[in-house]
Amino acid sequence: MKIMHQVRDFLDFCKQTIHKNSNEAFQKTKRALFKEKSQKIREQAVKIVEKRLIKENMQLSDFNEEELRIMFEAEEKRLLEQIHAKELKEKQEKTTKHFKEVWEKGDNEQEK
């Protein structure tokens, strides 16, 4: 009986360790993906600002570091807002679709 409890305790400990390690791995992966996504957005913002300046017959060298930082941050913020709006719209569409399916399923069950 004592051995059963020891085995059960050991298995519980293993289960907790696996759960903890998988959570840590998930968090590390999530942080890495966030950093990668942030870097891509920054690069995209720089390209957009550069294209805009070319259209206006200007160059990056026409601005000081602070002015460039402000332009890049503003463009990055605009891109993030676009991404957020798109994600929100997709989430709303998914929720609406799910609600509609549940509603229709309820109607079909009432007809039976």
Number of C-alpha atoms within 10 A of each C-alpha: 6 7 8 9 10 11 12 12 12 12 12 12 12 12 12 12 12 12 12 12 12 12 12 12 12 12 12 12 12 12 12 12 12 12 12 12 12 14 12 12 18 19 13 16 22 19 14 15 18 16 14 13 14 12 10 9 8 13 13 13 8 10 11 9 11 9 12 16 13 11 15 21 15 14 20 21 15 13 16 16 12 12 13 12 12 12 12 12 12 12 12 12 12 12 12 12 12 12 12 12 12 12 12 12 12 11 11 10 9 8 7 5
